[in-house]
Amino acid sequence: MYRLFAVFCILGVMFLLVSCNTRERNQVQLVRGWQGKEIVYPDEFVYTIYGEDTIKTAEKSQFHILSYVDSIGCMSCKLKLGLWKSFIEELNAYYNVSILFVFQTGMSEETKYMLKRYNFNYPVVFNEGGSFNALNNLPTDDDFRTFLLDKDNKVMAIGNPIYNSKIKELYMKIIQGGGIVQTNEDTDLMTEVGIDSTFLSFGSFDWKKEQKVVFTLKNIGENLLVIGNVTTSCGCTTVEYAQEPVRPGKNVSLHVIYKADHPEHFNKTITVYCNAKISPLRLTISGNAE
């Protein structure tokens, strides 16, 4: 029965990710490879609340969400603790789902402040030595470092439900006990996106001066283009765009603003989650802040 359910999960995730290019095919292979794997926890794990109060162990539930974060520097812009808090409360209003965040960093006052600011009173582990990643050989892509586990710590689904609404829907279906059945409903809502370039360079510039660039997405499909979320790899990069759906044949501009903290050569990534077949889109900015 479990193996049949796992097959349904694989098909569901494949349906969300599959496309004609190599990156999407690699993602499908990654998801398939993780399906049913057991997550192993190091013996030295110390579970904390707010980074202060130590608890004996994380709560055991029928379903468990694990999220691994290898950098805490941009937690406020990448982690989205407020959205996580809302999602967990939504789940626990009807179901018993436990959660654990594992950070590959030491605990700091800044981190404790962030956890308290969002009242994130769920277990957090600071695994500065990286033993958790070494034991499990986690994917390098941040989009695939969040897992829905069963009571035996085996992977049922992979992907970040905060960044991707389709992954969130998949998590909910599994937790609610529904089979993952492929239908035409999601396909009918998908569209196609055209973009002239996924890479733009600022060249060399004074590091104290704010830099701006625009990526333009064109809806070349037959349905409305809806951008669900845009994330950046660093807090020094922000993105502004119109929130309303984009009609077929129309464009939407992503205004990217980069403000260097110090002189550096940089490559920053912007990830766009939308209802395009090739979602998520990866955009890159580069430059030399002198």
C-alpha positions as CSV (number, residue, x, y, z in Angstrom):
1,M,0.0,0.0,0.0
2,Y,2.8,2.4,0.9
3,R,4.6,1.6,-2.3
4,L,1.5,2.4,-4.3
5,F,1.0,5.6,-2.4
6,A,4.7,6.5,-3.1
7,V,4.1,6.0,-6.8
8,F,1.2,8.4,-6.7
9,C,3.4,10.9,-5.0
10,I,6.1,10.6,-7.6
11,L,3.6,11.1,-10.4
12,G,2.2,14.1,-8.7
13,V,5.5,15.8,-8.3
14,M,6.6,14.8,-11.8
15,F,3.5,16.3,-13.1
16,L,4.4,19.6,-11.4
17,L,8.0,19.7,-12.6
18,V,8.2,18.0,-15.9
19,S,9.1,20.0,-19.0
20,C,11.1,19.6,-22.2
21,N,14.4,21.0,-21.0
22,T,17.2,19.3,-19.3
23,R,16.9,21.1,-16.0
24,E,13.3,20.0,-15.5
25,R,14.2,16.4,-16.4
26,N,17.0,16.5,-13.8
27,Q,14.5,17.7,-11.3
28,V,12.2,14.8,-12.0
29,Q,15.1,12.4,-11.5
30,L,16.0,14.1,-8.2
31,V,12.5,13.8,-6.9
32,R,12.3,10.2,-7.9
33,G,15.6,9.4,-6.3
34,W,14.4,10.9,-2.9
35,Q,11.0,9.2,-2.8
36,G,10.9,6.8,0.1
37,K,14.4,7.7,1.4
38,E,14.8,7.8,5.2
39,I,16.1,11.0,6.7
40,V,18.7,10.2,9.4
41,Y,19.4,12.5,12.4
42,P,22.8,12.8,14.1
43,D,23.0,11.7,17.7
44,E,24.3,15.1,18.8
45,F,21.2,17.0,17.7
46,V,20.1,19.6,20.3
47,Y,16.5,20.7,19.8
48,T,15.7,24.3,20.9
49,I,12.8,26.7,21.0
50,Y,13.7,30.3,20.0
51,G,17.3,29.1,20.1
52,E,17.3,29.2,23.9
53,D,15.1,26.6,25.6
54,T,16.3,23.1,25.0
55,I,13.8,20.3,24.5
56,K,14.5,16.6,24.7
57,T,13.4,15.7,21.2
58,A,11.1,17.0,18.4
59,E,7.5,16.0,18.6
60,K,6.5,12.8,16.8
61,S,3.5,13.0,14.4
62,Q,2.0,11.1,11.6
63,F,3.4,13.7,9.2
64,H,6.6,15.8,9.7
65,I,7.9,18.7,7.7
66,L,11.7,19.2,7.7
67,S,13.4,22.2,6.2
68,Y,17.2,22.6,6.0
69,V,18.8,26.0,5.7
70,D,22.5,26.2,4.9
71,S,22.8,30.0,5.4
72,I,21.2,32.3,7.9
73,G,22.5,35.6,6.5
74,C,19.4,36.3,4.4
75,M,16.9,34.5,6.6
76,S,14.5,37.4,6.7
77,C,14.2,37.6,2.9
78,K,14.6,33.9,2.0
79,L,13.1,31.9,4.9
80,K,9.8,33.8,5.2
81,L,9.1,32.7,8.8
82,G,5.8,34.7,8.8
83,L,4.4,32.6,5.9
84,W,5.7,29.4,7.5
85,K,4.0,30.3,10.8
86,S,0.7,30.8,9.0
87,F,1.0,27.6,7.0
88,I,1.8,25.5,10.1
89,E,-1.2,27.1,12.0
90,E,-3.4,26.3,9.0
91,L,-2.3,22.7,9.0
92,N,-2.5,22.2,12.8
93,A,-6.1,23.6,12.9
94,Y,-7.2,20.2,11.4
95,Y,-4.2,17.9,11.4
96,N,-1.3,16.9,13.7
97,V,1.8,17.9,11.7
98,S,5.2,18.5,13.4
99,I,7.9,20.7,12.0
100,L,11.7,21.0,12.3
101,F,14.1,23.5,10.9
102,V,17.8,22.6,10.7
103,F,20.3,25.4,10.2
104,Q,23.9,24.7,9.2
105,T,25.1,27.5,11.3
106,G,25.8,28.5,14.9
107,M,23.1,30.1,17.0
108,S,23.4,33.9,17.1
109,E,21.5,36.8,18.8
110,E,20.3,37.9,15.4
111,T,18.8,34.5,14.8
112,K,17.1,34.4,18.2
113,Y,15.7,37.8,17.6
114,M,14.3,36.7,14.2
115,L,12.6,33.6,15.7
116,K,11.1,35.6,18.5
117,R,10.0,38.4,16.2
118,Y,7.8,35.9,14.3
119,N,6.9,34.0,17.4
120,F,8.3,30.9,15.7
121,N,7.9,28.6,18.7
122,Y,8.8,25.4,16.8
123,P,11.9,23.2,17.2
124,V,15.1,24.5,15.6
125,V,18.4,22.7,15.5
126,F,21.7,24.5,14.9
127,N,24.0,22.0,13.2
128,E,27.1,24.1,12.7
129,G,29.4,21.2,11.9
130,G,27.2,20.1,9.0
131,S,26.8,16.5,10.2
132,F,23.1,16.4,9.2
133,N,23.9,17.2,5.5
134,A,26.9,14.8,5.5
135,L,24.6,12.0,6.8
136,N,21.9,12.6,4.2
137,N,23.7,14.1,1.2
138,L,21.0,16.7,0.7
139,P,20.3,18.3,-2.7
140,T,22.3,21.5,-3.4
141,D,19.2,23.3,-4.7
142,D,17.3,25.2,-2.0
143,D,14.0,24.4,-3.7
144,F,14.6,20.7,-2.8
145,R,15.7,21.0,0.8
146,T,12.3,20.8,2.4
147,F,10.7,17.4,2.9
148,L,7.3,16.0,3.9
149,L,8.1,12.9,6.0
150,D,6.0,10.1,7.3
151,K,6.1,8.8,10.9
152,D,9.2,6.7,10.0
153,N,11.1,9.7,8.6
154,K,10.7,8.5,5.1
155,V,10.3,11.1,2.3
156,M,6.8,11.4,0.9
157,A,7.2,14.7,-1.0
158,I,10.0,17.1,-1.6
159,G,9.9,20.9,-2.3
160,N,9.2,24.1,-0.5
161,P,5.4,24.7,0.1
162,I,6.1,28.4,0.9
163,Y,7.8,29.2,-2.4
164,N,5.6,27.0,-4.6
165,S,1.8,26.8,-4.4
166,K,1.7,23.5,-6.3
167,I,4.0,21.9,-3.8
168,K,1.8,23.3,-1.0
169,E,-1.2,21.7,-2.7
170,L,0.6,18.4,-2.9
171,Y,1.5,18.5,0.8
172,M,-2.1,19.2,1.7
173,K,-3.4,16.4,-0.5
174,I,-1.0,13.9,1.1
175,I,-1.7,15.0,4.7
176,Q,-5.5,14.9,4.0
177,G,-5.1,11.3,2.8
178,G,-6.1,11.9,-0.8
179,G,-4.5,10.1,-3.6
180,I,-2.4,12.1,-6.0
181,V,-4.3,11.8,-9.2
182,Q,-3.2,13.5,-12.4
183,T,-6.0,15.5,-14.0
184,N,-6.3,18.1,-16.7
185,E,-7.3,20.8,-14.2
186,D,-3.8,22.1,-13.5
187,T,-2.7,21.7,-17.2
188,D,-5.6,23.9,-18.3
189,L,-4.3,26.7,-16.1
190,M,-0.7,26.6,-17.2
191,T,0.8,29.1,-19.7
192,E,4.1,29.7,-21.5
193,V,6.6,32.5,-20.9
194,G,9.1,34.2,-23.1
195,I,12.1,36.1,-21.9
196,D,14.9,37.8,-23.9
197,S,17.6,37.1,-21.4
198,T,17.9,35.3,-18.1
199,F,21.3,37.0,-17.4
200,L,22.1,40.7,-17.1
201,S,25.4,42.3,-16.0
202,F,25.9,45.7,-14.3
203,G,29.5,45.8,-15.3
204,S,31.8,47.7,-12.9
205,F,30.4,50.5,-10.7
206,D,30.8,52.4,-7.5
207,W,29.7,50.0,-4.7
208,K,28.0,52.8,-2.9
209,K,25.6,53.5,-5.8
210,E,22.4,51.5,-6.1
211,Q,22.0,49.6,-9.3
212,K,18.8,48.8,-11.2
213,V,17.9,46.5,-14.1
214,V,14.7,45.2,-15.6
215,F,13.8,41.6,-16.8
216,T,10.8,41.5,-19.0
217,L,8.6,38.4,-19.1
218,K,6.1,38.0,-21.9
219,N,3.0,35.7,-21.6
220,I,3.1,33.8,-24.9
221,G,0.6,31.2,-23.8
222,E,-3.2,31.1,-23.9
223,N,-3.9,31.6,-20.2
224,L,-3.3,34.3,-17.6
225,L,0.2,34.4,-16.3
226,V,0.2,34.6,-12.5
227,I,3.4,35.2,-10.5
228,G,3.1,33.5,-7.1
229,N,6.4,34.5,-5.6
230,V,9.8,36.0,-6.3
231,T,12.8,35.2,-4.1
232,T,16.4,36.4,-4.2
233,S,19.6,34.7,-3.1
234,C,20.6,37.7,-0.9
235,G,19.0,40.5,1.1
236,C,21.0,43.0,-1.0
237,T,18.8,42.3,-4.0
238,T,15.1,43.2,-4.1
239,V,12.5,42.8,-6.9
240,E,9.4,45.0,-7.6
241,Y,6.7,44.0,-10.1
242,A,3.0,44.4,-10.8
243,Q,0.9,41.9,-8.8
244,E,-2.0,41.5,-11.2
245,P,-2.3,38.6,-13.6
246,V,-0.7,39.1,-17.1
247,R,-3.0,38.6,-20.1
248,P,-1.8,36.5,-23.1
249,G,0.4,38.6,-25.3
250,K,1.2,41.1,-22.6
251,N,4.4,41.7,-20.6
252,V,5.4,42.1,-17.0
253,S,8.5,43.9,-15.9
254,L,10.6,42.7,-13.0
255,H,12.5,45.7,-11.6
256,V,15.6,44.3,-9.8
257,I,17.5,46.6,-7.4
258,Y,20.9,45.7,-6.1
259,K,22.6,47.6,-3.2
260,A,26.1,46.3,-2.3
261,D,27.1,46.1,1.3
262,H,30.8,46.4,0.4
263,P,33.1,46.1,-2.7
264,E,32.7,42.7,-4.3
265,H,32.3,40.7,-7.5
266,F,28.9,39.1,-7.3
267,N,26.5,36.7,-9.0
268,K,23.0,36.8,-7.5
269,T,20.0,34.7,-8.4
270,I,16.3,35.7,-8.7
271,T,13.8,32.8,-8.7
272,V,10.4,33.4,-10.1
273,Y,7.6,31.0,-9.2
274,C,4.6,31.2,-11.6
275,N,2.1,29.1,-13.5
276,A,4.4,28.7,-16.5
277,K,5.4,25.2,-17.7
278,I,9.1,26.0,-17.0
279,S,8.6,27.4,-13.5
280,P,10.5,28.2,-11.5
281,L,12.5,30.7,-13.7
282,R,16.1,31.4,-12.7
283,L,17.4,34.9,-13.4
284,T,20.9,36.0,-12.7
285,I,22.5,39.4,-12.2
286,S,26.3,39.9,-12.1
287,G,28.7,42.8,-11.7
288,N,31.8,44.2,-10.0
289,A,31.1,46.6,-7.2
290,E,34.3,48.6,-6.7
